[in-house]
Amino acid sequence: MTLVGRSRKLRRVGALSARFLAVGAISTAIEIAAFNLLLVAGTDPVAAKVVASLIALVNAYIGNRQWAFRSRSRSGAGRQILRFLCVNAVCTAIGAGAVWLGARALEALFGAAGPIGLNVVNLVSIAGVTVIRFALYHYIVFPSDPAVPGRSEGSG
């Protein structure tokens, strides 16, 4: 691959990453708002994390399918939704596990987790899971369509 080709590919991946992060920022705001509303309502932190993640999931799928990964394959929507749900089940489990572990650590260190501590733990879990989620979306949920020559990431 030439230097120009590499540069174009890097720009496409950069644009894709920016769109993914924009959708993720909106989904994260939705998730944090739902998480805090559920905590205020007295919901267990792990249950609040799972429910908040499921609420944000709807925005994430629509935003990623229609905008972030818009140039990717559109065939097999049923399989794509199934892959999306499986990836997000794994990512939600990882995030919920991180919140559980963080809440236990806060309780062990300070005697109680508290809302600020739980939000810090939640944000750390979101940041970690975002990296995993991008890789899984990129390669598994919304893979490139090699059957369409000349189609690029930035087209749509």
N, C-alpha and C positions, 0 to 999 in steps of 0.2 A: 504494500500500500504506500502511496506517495505521501509526502508531507501535507499536501493540499487535501488529500483524501482523509488523512488522520485528523486534520484540523476540522474538516466538515463533520466527521463522525463525533468528535469531541464537542462541537457546538450543538449537534443534535441531542447528544446525551445530556448536555448542560440544560438545554431547553426542556427536555423531558423531565429532568430532575426538578427544575424550577416549577413546572406545572404540577408535578407530583407533590412537591412541598406546599404549594398554594392550596391544593385540595386538602392536603393533610392539615394545614393550619386551620382551615375552616372546620374540618372534622374534629380536630383537637379542641377547638373552642366549644363545639357542641358537646364533646365528651366531658370536658372539664365542668361545663355548666350543669350537665346532667349528673355527673359524679357529686358535685357539691349539693345540688338539690336533694339528691337521694341521701347524702350524709345528714343534711339538716332534718330530713324526714325520719331519721333514725335507722336507716338501712345499714347493715354490716358493710364495712369497707370493701371486702372482696366482692360481695354481691353487687354493691354500687358500681364497682369497676366493670363487672361483666355486663350489667344492664346499660351503663353509660356507653360502653364500647359497642353494644348492639344498636343503640340509637344512632351513634355516629356512623355506623357501618352503611346505612342507607345513603347518606351523603357521599361517603367515600366511594361507593360503587358507581353511583351516577357520575360524580365528578371525574373519576379516573377513566371510566369507560368512554364518556362523551367528550372529555377534554384532554386529560393528561396523556392517555394512551390512545388517542383518537385515530392515529395512523396505523394502529395495529390491526391484526386480523379481526374481522367481524363475524366469521363463520363459527358455527357451533356455540351459539349463545348459551344454550343449556349447560353444556360442558364448562363454559367459561364461568357461569354463575356458580356451578358446583365447585370449581377450582377456587374461585374467590371466597366462597363460604368456608371451604376447608382451610385455606391459608389464614383466613381471619379467625377461625376457631383456634388454630395453633397459636396465632399471635395474641389473641385474647387470653388464652391459657397462660402464655408466657407473661403477659402483663399482669394478670390476676395473681400469678405466682409471685411476681416481683412485689406487688402491693402487699400480699400476705407476709412475705419475708421482711419487707421494710417495716410493716406495722409491728411485727413481732420484735424486730430489732429496736424500734423506738420504745416499745413497752419495756424491753429488757434494760435499755439504757436510761430512760427517763421516767419509767413507771406508767406512762400513758402515751399514746400516739399523738392525739390532738389534731385539730383540723389543719393547722399549718404543716405539721410533719407529714400528715397523710397526703396533702397536696404536693409537697416536695417529692415524696416517694412516687406518687402518681405521675408527676412530670418526668422524673427519671425513667420510669418504666415506659412512658410514651416515647421518649427520645431513643431508648434502646430498641424498642420494638419497631420504630420507624425505619431504621436501617435494615432490619430483617425483612420487613414488609415490602420495602422498595425492591430488594433483590428478588423476592418471591413473585411480586407483581410483574416485574420486568421479564423474568425468565419462565414463569409458570402460568400466571393468570392471563396476562396480555402479551404473549410471545410475538416476536416479529413474524411476519408472514413471508417466508422465503419464496413462496409461489408467485409473488407479485413483483416482477423485476421493475426497478426504477422507482418504486415507492419508497419514500424516505420518512424518517421520524417527524420531520417538521411539516410535511404535507398534510393536508386534511381537508 
